[in-house]
């Protein structure tokens, strides 16, 4: 679990959500976290099936947020949620502070959020900032995805330097007019070939 993970939000999407995910997969995405928790199960299941169909040809993975895997094998729990019976193959959890990190048990990975103030969730916080992310990540004992307010190549690179396994990005990819290009830029920053300094979001270094 690592690199640049895509988090869905159809309300922010500049294109139909399935088209956004198709774009980021073209740009190199291999892990997508499906939220859309307000949808009825039947509708959410249809969406999960469609997204898995996009990810399957590239050996990608769909993680589902909530208590229901939607017939899949990967689940992401909110902070404080009780894990359902029948543990999925991959289990993640959201953490926001030291107390939540201290309660971790059998989770395979965690998200730490919000790293920065988030346009997707205004007022959500307080933000950890890079120093807090580094401190909490060192305590988890498992792969960490940095989440929240990560919109630029420079921020992606800073999170990588903080020692996390990856970044989870929602708004910057959902709102992008060209999701494939936006994802590719963030992936380049994560891989260390882009410094995030140019006007279009990253100068290629190698």
Phi and psi in degrees as a GROMACS rama.xvg file:
@    title "Ramachandran Plot"
@    xaxis  label "Phi"
@    yaxis  label "Psi"
@TYPE xy
178.525  -171.08  UNK-2
75.117  -147.787  UNK-3
-101.722  111.052  UNK-4
-98.9034  137.036  UNK-5
-94.7605  130.893  UNK-6
-112.972  129.401  UNK-7
-85.2677  150.852  UNK-8
-159.934  96.7206  UNK-9
-63.4108  -23.731  UNK-10
-70.7578  -26.8168  UNK-11
-94.9929  -12.6302  UNK-12
-64.4003  132.162  UNK-13
-74.9507  -19.0012  UNK-14
-129.324  168.763  UNK-15
-52.3478  141.174  UNK-16
-55.6508  -41.4623  UNK-17
-62.2053  -35.9486  UNK-18
-69.5248  -37.2147  UNK-19
-61.9295  -46.427  UNK-20
-65.4833  -39.5092  UNK-21
-58.1618  -39.5219  UNK-22
-65.3542  -47.1756  UNK-23
-67.6925  -32.5662  UNK-24
-64.2192  -41.294  UNK-25
-59.8612  -36.2074  UNK-26
-76.2981  -7.00459  UNK-27
121.304  -1.92734  UNK-28
-65.4097  139.735  UNK-29
-127.281  -9.9629  UNK-30
-131.784  126.721  UNK-31
-126.842  132.444  UNK-32
-102.743  113.73  UNK-33
-86.8181  120.499  UNK-34
-99.7157  -105.222  UNK-35
50.9662  42.0142  UNK-36
-71.4237  -10.3347  UNK-37
-82.4323  -10.8478  UNK-38
-76.0522  148.755  UNK-39
-59.4427  152.477  UNK-40
-57.217  -43.391  UNK-41
-60.6635  -41.2042  UNK-42
-70.7609  -39.1501  UNK-43
-67.0081  -36.4873  UNK-44
-64.7167  -42.1099  UNK-45
-61.1166  -39.1367  UNK-46
-65.9559  -42.5829  UNK-47
-60.6483  -41.8446  UNK-48
-61.5174  -42.8628  UNK-49
-65.0417  -40.8238  UNK-50
-71.2103  -36.8946  UNK-51
-63.4201  -35.1075  UNK-52
-63.77  -32.4443  UNK-53
-74.046  -35.5775  UNK-54
-83.662  -27.5594  UNK-55
-57.4824  -44.7167  UNK-56
-64.3962  -18.3815  UNK-57
-109.94  17.0645  UNK-58
57.314  37.7048  UNK-59
-86.7403  176.827  UNK-60
-132.037  133.798  UNK-61
-104.868  122.609  UNK-62
-102.58  138.5  UNK-63
-110.265  128.793  UNK-64
-82.8707  136.571  UNK-65
125.184  -148.746  UNK-66
-110.961  -1.30001  UNK-67
-126.735  122.958  UNK-68
-73.7661  -8.11213  UNK-69
54.1144  49.7092  UNK-70
65.3193  21.8158  UNK-71
-107.266  -158.756  UNK-72
-132.092  12.674  UNK-73
-141.006  133.334  UNK-74
-135.615  142.034  UNK-75
-121.091  120.595  UNK-76
-96.6064  145.841  UNK-77
-73.0167  163.608  UNK-78
-59.9282  130.492  UNK-79
86.7268  -9.86251  UNK-80
-72.7865  145.091  UNK-81
-82.7901  131.996  UNK-82
-65.4435  138.318  UNK-83
-70.0749  160.767  UNK-84
-66.2223  146.163  UNK-85
78.7951  77.9693  UNK-86
-60.6338  130.407  UNK-87
-70.4848  169.383  UNK-88
-62.7629  -36.7267  UNK-89
-126.747  128.257  UNK-90
-130.034  125.625  UNK-91
-123.105  167.286  UNK-92
-148.177  145.674  UNK-93
-82.1139  136.39  UNK-94
-132.397  146.404  UNK-95
-127.825  -9.89219  UNK-96
-159.584  179.531  UNK-97
-64.3052  -36.0354  UNK-98
-61.7486  -43.3781  UNK-99
-65.7041  -40.8433  UNK-100
-61.3347  -39.0136  UNK-101
-67.0062  -19.9885  UNK-102
-91.3867  -1.62322  UNK-103
-60.6123  146.361  UNK-104
-131.33  -84.9835  UNK-105
-107.739  12.0136  UNK-106
-62.4812  143.273  UNK-107
-81.3748  -29.5251  UNK-108
-154.562  166.482  UNK-109
-136.537  156.144  UNK-110
-103.957  141.211  UNK-111
-113.362  125.166  UNK-112
-155.635  162.318  UNK-113
-83.3636  139.627  UNK-114
-73.0036  -44.9562  UNK-115
-128.205  163.27  UNK-116
-54.0962  138.727  UNK-117
-115.207  129.715  UNK-118
-68.4222  -27.7532  UNK-119
-69.86  -33.8976  UNK-120
-133.219  74.7111  UNK-121
-60.2094  137.559  UNK-122
84.4944  -3.3955  UNK-123
-80.5603  127.911  UNK-124
165.277  -157.328  UNK-125
-71.1917  152.869  UNK-126
-67.6248  144.408  UNK-127
-72.6484  -32.6569  UNK-128
60.7797  175.021  UNK-129
-66.0598  -37.8631  UNK-130
-63.1022  -44.3513  UNK-131
-67.4637  -37.7887  UNK-132
-60.2895  -46.603  UNK-133
-61.3233  -42.9529  UNK-134
-65.2175  -47.7694  UNK-135
-70.9095  -37.5761  UNK-136
-59.2919  -36.5139  UNK-137
-67.6266  -18.0577  UNK-138
-95.1231  -12.1905  UNK-139
-76.5355  -32.9197  UNK-140
72.4679  20.1564  UNK-141
-159.329  168.279  UNK-142
-58.7925  141.102  UNK-143
-120.692  135.286  UNK-144
-107.585  125.282  UNK-145
-78.7863  135.989  UNK-146
-141.059  143.344  UNK-147
108.403  110.318  UNK-148
70.5408  19.4345  UNK-149
-93.3249  103.6  UNK-150
-124.113  -15.334  UNK-151
-122.315  160.47  UNK-152
-60.4456  -37.1258  UNK-153
-62.936  -41.1156  UNK-154
-67.2414  -38.6466  UNK-155
-59.3787  -47.0309  UNK-156
-63.1769  -37.8791  UNK-157
-65.7844  -38.7187  UNK-158
-64.6243  -41.2472  UNK-159
-59.585  -42.4801  UNK-160
-66.0792  -22.9087  UNK-161
-76.293  -6.53456  UNK-162
96.0704  13.6988  UNK-163
-84.0835  164.948  UNK-164
-81.2769  -22.7007  UNK-165
-174.285  179.214  UNK-166
-124.322  144.576  UNK-167
-109.636  121.683  UNK-168
-121.701  129.701  UNK-169
-112.084  -78.1782  UNK-170
-58.2242  -44.7315  UNK-171
-62.076  -29.7889  UNK-172
-88.7044  -38.6088  UNK-173
-64.2036  -38.2472  UNK-174
-84.2887  -8.83694  UNK-175
-67.7589  135.98  UNK-176
-68.7845  -29.4346  UNK-177
-125.727  86.4889  UNK-178
-59.5687  -34.7674  UNK-179
-63.3592  -46.36  UNK-180
-67.6389  -40.2865  UNK-181
-62.974  -42.5243  UNK-182
-65.9854  -43.7934  UNK-183
-59.4054  -38.9933  UNK-184
-63.4954  -44.0353  UNK-185
-66.8813  -37.7631  UNK-186
-64.7004  -39.1542  UNK-187
-63.1712  -39.7912  UNK-188
-64.291  -42.2659  UNK-189
-63.8678  -39.1106  UNK-190
-76.9741  -5.00732  UNK-191
84.1651  20.3798  UNK-192
-111.04  12.8058  UNK-193
-146.565  131.69  UNK-194
-100.215  -2.00423  UNK-195
74.664  11.9424  UNK-196
-91.6745  -18.1011  UNK-197
-83.5067  166.29  UNK-198
-63.1179  -30.6353  UNK-199
-91.1896  10.1284  UNK-200
107.507  5.89314  UNK-201
165.95  125.205  UNK-202
-91.5149  126.122  UNK-203
-70.8807  129.41  UNK-204
-100.866  -28.1366  UNK-205
